[in-house]
Structure formats: structure tokens, C-alpha cells
Amino acid sequence: MMMTRLSDRRTGDLLVLMVAGTICFVVIFGTILLFTTELFSPSTDTGPGLRTIGGIINTLVGLLAGFLAGKAGRTSGEGGD
């Protein structure tokens, strides 16, 4: 059932989903890593890592917003494809 749904999607949609999934994995793994570092070594400066995770989340939100705007534009007939 899942393969049928994926095979019906356009290549661009699959690419966006793969990039978003990769970013989500990195954010989750990085957050767990920072939490563990903070737990076992509280003197370590995790500020730069937290800023990086925040930047990645901002990128993901922008990617999602652009993806949804493109879908809405295509649905309403304003898309350029």
C-alpha cells in the first residue's frame, strides 16, 4: 500500500520528502546527542550546537512552507509547471 502511494508521487515531491526526512533525522539525533552531552558533561559548551539545530529547524520550516506554497499554487492554477 505504501509503495503504491510513493510511486504515484512526482520526483520533486519525493526529493522534498527525502530531504525533509533527512533533516528531521539529523535534528532528532543531534538533539539527543546534545542532551546526552549536557547530562554527562555539564561543563561542555553546547551553545553552538543548539544554534546549529535551531538553524536547521528554520531551514526545515522554510522548506516546508515553500513546498506547501508550491502545492497550493499548483492546485489553484497559479503554478509554473
C-alpha positions in Angstrom: 0.0 0.0 0.0 2.8 2.4 0.9 4.7 1.7 -2.3 1.6 2.4 -4.4 1.3 5.8 -2.7 5.0 6.6 -3.2 5.0 5.5 -6.9 2.2 7.9 -7.6 4.2 10.9 -6.4 6.2 13.2 -8.6 10.0 13.0 -8.4 10.2 16.6 -7.0 7.8 15.6 -4.2 9.8 12.6 -3.3 13.0 14.6 -3.3 11.5 17.2 -0.9 10.2 14.4 1.3 13.6 12.7 1.4 15.4 16.0 2.2 12.9 16.8 5.0 13.2 13.3 6.4 17.0 13.6 6.5 16.8 16.9 8.2 14.4 15.6 10.8 16.7 12.6 11.5 19.7 14.9 11.9 17.7 17.3 14.2 16.4 14.4 16.4 19.9 12.7 16.5 21.7 16.0 17.2 19.2 16.9 20.0 19.7 13.5 21.6 23.4 13.9 21.4 23.4 17.4 22.9 21.1 16.3 25.7 23.4 13.4 26.5 26.4 15.7 26.4 24.7 18.2 28.7 23.7 15.4 31.0 27.1 13.7 31.4 29.4 16.7 30.9 27.6 19.8 32.1 30.7 22.0 31.8 30.8 21.5 28.0 29.5 24.5 25.9 26.6 23.2 23.9 25.5 26.7 22.7 27.0 26.4 19.2 25.3 23.0 18.7 22.0 24.4 19.9 22.3 27.3 17.5 23.0 24.9 14.6 20.0 22.8 15.5 17.9 26.0 15.6 19.2 27.0 12.1 18.4 23.5 10.7 14.8 23.8 12.2 14.4 27.2 10.5 15.6 25.7 7.2 13.1 22.8 7.6 10.3 25.2 8.3 11.2 27.3 5.2 11.4 24.2 3.1 8.0 23.0 4.3 6.5 26.5 3.7 7.9 26.6 0.1 6.7 23.1 -0.6 3.2 23.9 0.7 3.0 27.2 -1.2 4.0 25.4 -4.4 1.3 22.8 -3.8 -1.3 25.5 -3.1 -0.2 27.4 -6.2 -0.4 24.3 -8.4 -3.8 23.4 -7.0 -5.2 26.9 -7.6 -3.7 27.0 -11.1 -1.0 29.6 -10.4 1.9 27.1 -10.5 4.5 27.4 -13.2 4.8 23.8 -14.2 
